[in-house]
Amino acid sequence: MTPRAAGGSASRPNEYADVPEMFRELAGFDPDSPDFQRHRDKIVERCLPLADHIARRFEGRGEPRDDLIQVARVGLVNAVVRFDVETGSDFVSFAVPTIMGKSGGTSGTTVGQSRFLAG
């Protein structure tokens, strides 16, 4: 899979083209094993810049920057937990609405997330 095929464009290749392979590797671990958790944590760490970028888009709308980042990172963790690489979908395309709170609704989330979405 080329970077462009993974959701990028000719002028800006997908910065996360390596993530689907990370998910395929994750599928090889027993979900109850420490290796599974460590590998899932690596995926989250790899994608933190995506969550932080989304959080920055909402700066200046009345919420503290740290709150925006925290909500975005919780959304990223949710996206990593829920993503199924076998569907063939692009992780970034799946993660962005999840990070923004649109794909899972706001139930069970913080007040800050509701404000985050209102911006």
ABEGO torsion letter per residue (X at the ends): XBAAAAGBBAABBBAAAAAAAAAAAAAABBAABAAAAAAAAAAAAAAAAAAAAAAAAABGAGBBAAAAAAAAAAAAAAAAAABBAAAGBBAAAAAAAAAAGAAAEABGBBAAAAAAAAX
